[in-house]
Amino acid sequence: MGERKKIIIDTDPGIDDAMAIFVALKSPEVDVIGLTTIYGNVYTTLATRNALHLLEVAGRTDIPVAEGTQKTILNGTKLRIADFVHGKDGLGNQNFPPPKGKPIEKTAPEFLVEQAKLYPGEITVVALGPLTNIALAVQLDPEFSKNVGQIVLLGGAFAVNGNVNPASEANIFGDPEAADIVFTCGADIIAVGINVTHQVIMTADDRDKLASSNGKLAQYLCKILGVYYSYHLDAYEIKGVYLHDPTTILAAFLPSLFTYTEGVVRVQTNGITRGLTLLYNNRKRFEELNEWSDKPSVKVAVTVDAPAVLNLIMDRLMES
Ligand SMILES: O=c1[nH]cnc2c1ncn2[C@@H]1O[C@H](CO)[C@@H](O)[C@H]1O
């Protein structure tokens, strides 16, 4: 087998984060070299606990977990936590016992900087929560954006409504200032927004299929998925769930399942559209300089082969 791609998953587990982590652990294309934790679906301390727990469930306690920041990049502590999507414990209100493992000494931004320096151009960071740790890594080391191979992030609502409010998607809304730093840092970036992830739906029938498999991870996921299904039925009136995080994981190593456009993305940090992601599509040369001028471009996913993505996710979760 060829070289596996080294990935670090920055995560706020989270039910769809759990799925994404398991998909990554079951994918021969990648080597998960660490998890870093962030607030979002839960507070950061609980994200760390859940990350350690999920690695124990998967029998992969060899993978280090580095704890991330508890605050936004501007030191904000009034966080928006989506426990109404994932349950109070972030994992479907199952009251799992506390993990035995502990996070490593290094903080998430320190770990990201260290690994990017150790393997220049080789690390893919998959960011599944608000982008604070990644922005802190950019600030900590001016070389980080050059050293990191690629950042594949779940964030934004490109030309569609958000999921926090009509303007804003949850991960960007969680820390818009951090998101703007990351989008303009010059790293090789793929953004996967909810305009794409809302096309990848795991139906109730798919869940039954998952439940009928003997895979340990599939069985575990079926236990925690109930809360996530109830939330979707209530909020979107669909009998299925959006696979935001697992879809984004696949973009990190099977990018041809998606198509992309390229351009500069800036994030609104003020007013009623705080958290809005706005892509400049390069179609016009503007007369005046503006906030998008001379900033680095990123790739933004525009279409997805949803059946192929769903099949891959199902296969990998069922074979465990
Ligand atoms: O309505 C919502 N509010 C807040 N977070 C949500 C909502 N729906 C999904 N997610 C979470 O935010 C990320 C995608 O935006 C996903 O991680 C998902 O679990």
The ligand as a Tripos MOL2 file, in Angstrom:
@<TRIPOS>MOLECULE
LIG
   19    21     1     0     0
SMALL
NO_CHARGES

@<TRIPOS>ATOM
      1 O1        -28.8560   23.7180   13.8550 O.2       1 LIG1
      2 C1        -27.6960   23.5800   14.2100 C.ar      1 LIG1
      3 N1        -27.1310   24.4010   15.0960 N.ar      1 LIG1
      4 C2        -25.8680   24.2490   15.5190 C.ar      1 LIG1
      5 N2        -25.0580   23.2860   15.0860 N.ar      1 LIG1
      6 C3        -25.5560   22.4360   14.2070 C.ar      1 LIG1
      7 C4        -26.8490   22.5330   13.7340 C.ar      1 LIG1
      8 N3        -27.0420   21.5410   12.8660 N.ar      1 LIG1
      9 C5        -25.8860   20.8750   12.7960 C.ar      1 LIG1
     10 N4        -24.9900   21.3970   13.6150 N.ar      1 LIG1
     11 C6        -23.5910   20.9930   13.8330 C.3       1 LIG1
     12 O2        -22.7810   21.9970   13.2380 O.3       1 LIG1
     13 C7        -21.9730   21.4500   12.1990 C.3       1 LIG1
     14 C8        -22.4940   21.8450   10.8480 C.3       1 LIG1
     15 O3        -22.8350   23.1530   10.7980 O.3       1 LIG1
     16 C9        -21.9940   19.9700   12.4100 C.3       1 LIG1
     17 O4        -20.8760   19.5990   13.2020 O.3       1 LIG1
     18 C10       -23.2860   19.7120   13.1310 C.3       1 LIG1
     19 O5        -23.1920   18.6640   14.0580 O.3       1 LIG1
@<TRIPOS>BOND
     1     1     2 2
     2     2     3 ar
     3     2     7 ar
     4     3     4 ar
     5     4     5 ar
     6     5     6 ar
     7     6     7 ar
     8     6    10 ar
     9     7     8 ar
    10     8     9 ar
    11     9    10 ar
    12    10    11 1
    13    11    12 1
    14    11    18 1
    15    12    13 1
    16    13    14 1
    17    13    16 1
    18    14    15 1
    19    16    17 1
    20    16    18 1
    21    18    19 1
@<TRIPOS>SUBSTRUCTURE
     1 LIG1         1 GROUP 0 **** ****
